[in-house]
């Protein structure tokens, strides 16, 4: 199950808010594009951009987020965290994370840190359980 499939199946019943946060592996930071690691990334994540510098302005971050959204083709409007990284800090989102937040604002499901904790199938189960519980309350 991919995020695109989750969106296609649940759009209209669940609001999706992909938020682009600080670049995890920029060229001018903890870069993973060189040597053996770069070859592995390209092999197993061929769409991963390995030439991105850490954006210094919100405009640069928005541009990188746009490139990411286009490459991943989620088909879901992507939002961008501000330069103070408030969303990333509040949700411990780095490098990637999935959350389900209930209508009351409480976190219903929090995945483990990506990439190993990035499990859309588990998010699907949480969404199904949440929607069922919401129906039972009616």
NORSULTA-V132208 format. One record per residue. N is the residue number from 1. PSI is psi in whole degrees, -180 to 180 (NA if undefined). OMEGA is omega in radians with two decimals (NA if undefined). Layout:
BEGIN
n=(N | N)
psi=(PSI | PSI)
omega=(OMEGA | OMEGA)
END
This chain:
BEGIN
n=(1 | 2 | 3 | 4 | 5 | 6 | 7 | 8 | 9 | 10 | 11 | 12 | 13 | 14 | 15 | 16 | 17 | 18 | 19 | 20 | 21 | 22 | 23 | 24 | 25 | 26 | 27 | 28 | 29 | 30 | 31 | 32 | 33 | 34 | 35 | 36 | 37 | 38 | 39 | 40 | 41 | 42 | 43 | 44 | 45 | 46 | 47 | 48 | 49 | 50 | 51 | 52 | 53 | 54 | 55 | 56 | 57 | 58 | 59 | 60 | 61 | 62 | 63 | 64 | 65 | 66 | 67 | 68 | 69 | 70 | 71 | 72 | 73 | 74 | 75 | 76 | 77 | 78 | 79 | 80 | 81 | 82 | 83 | 84 | 85 | 86 | 87 | 88 | 89 | 90 | 91 | 92 | 93 | 94 | 95 | 96 | 97 | 98 | 99 | 100 | 101 | 102 | 103 | 104 | 105 | 106 | 107 | 108 | 109 | 110 | 111 | 112 | 113 | 114 | 115 | 116 | 117 | 118 | 119 | 120 | 121 | 122 | 123 | 124 | 125 | 126 | 127 | 128 | 129 | 130 | 131 | 132 | 133 | 134 | 135 | 136 | 137 | 138)
psi=(128 | 167 | -36 | -44 | -40 | -45 | -46 | -37 | -30 | -5 | 133 | -27 | -25 | 135 | 129 | 131 | 78 | 130 | 120 | 124 | -171 | 141 | 128 | -38 | 64 | 158 | -38 | 24 | -131 | 78 | 138 | 19 | -8 | 163 | -149 | -41 | -42 | -40 | -39 | -43 | -47 | -35 | -47 | -17 | 69 | -21 | -6 | 132 | 125 | 12 | 26 | 129 | 154 | 116 | 139 | -13 | 162 | -33 | -42 | -42 | -41 | -39 | -45 | -40 | -40 | -41 | -42 | -47 | -40 | -44 | -45 | -21 | 47 | -33 | 16 | 133 | 129 | 133 | 164 | 128 | 145 | 169 | -18 | -2 | 33 | -44 | -46 | -43 | -43 | -34 | 11 | 53 | -12 | 132 | -26 | 147 | 150 | 134 | 152 | 120 | 128 | 170 | -24 | 0 | -2 | 146 | 122 | -36 | 134 | 115 | 166 | 171 | 142 | 163 | -18 | -28 | 4 | 92 | 89 | -30 | -39 | -38 | -40 | -46 | -40 | -41 | -46 | -46 | -41 | -46 | -39 | -44 | -38 | -39 | -39 | -26 | -19 | NA)
omega=(3.13 | 3.06 | 3.10 | 3.12 | 3.08 | 3.14 | -3.14 | -3.09 | -2.99 | 3.13 | -3.07 | 3.09 | -3.13 | 3.09 | -3.14 | 3.13 | 3.03 | -3.12 | 3.10 | -3.14 | -3.14 | -3.14 | -3.06 | -3.04 | -3.12 | 3.11 | -3.10 | 3.11 | 3.13 | -3.02 | 3.13 | -3.04 | -3.08 | 3.04 | -3.09 | -3.12 | 3.11 | 3.12 | 3.11 | 3.12 | -3.13 | -3.14 | -3.03 | 3.09 | -3.02 | 3.13 | -3.11 | 3.09 | -3.13 | -3.08 | -3.07 | 3.04 | 3.14 | -3.13 | -3.14 | 3.11 | 3.12 | 3.11 | 3.10 | 3.14 | 3.11 | 3.13 | 3.12 | 3.10 | 3.11 | 3.09 | 3.14 | -3.13 | 3.13 | -3.12 | -3.09 | 3.08 | 3.08 | -3.06 | -3.12 | 3.12 | -3.12 | 3.07 | -3.06 | 3.07 | 3.10 | -3.08 | 3.08 | 3.09 | -3.07 | -3.13 | -3.14 | 3.14 | -3.10 | -3.07 | -3.12 | -2.94 | -3.05 | 0.07 | 3.11 | -3.07 | 3.07 | 3.10 | 2.93 | -3.13 | -3.11 | 3.13 | 3.13 | 3.12 | 3.12 | 3.11 | 3.14 | -3.11 | 3.06 | 3.12 | 3.02 | 3.13 | 3.07 | 0.09 | -3.05 | 3.14 | -3.14 | -3.02 | 3.13 | 3.11 | 3.12 | 3.08 | 3.11 | 3.13 | 3.13 | 3.11 | 3.13 | -3.13 | -3.14 | 3.14 | 3.10 | 3.12 | 3.11 | 3.12 | -3.11 | 3.14 | -3.09 | NA)
END
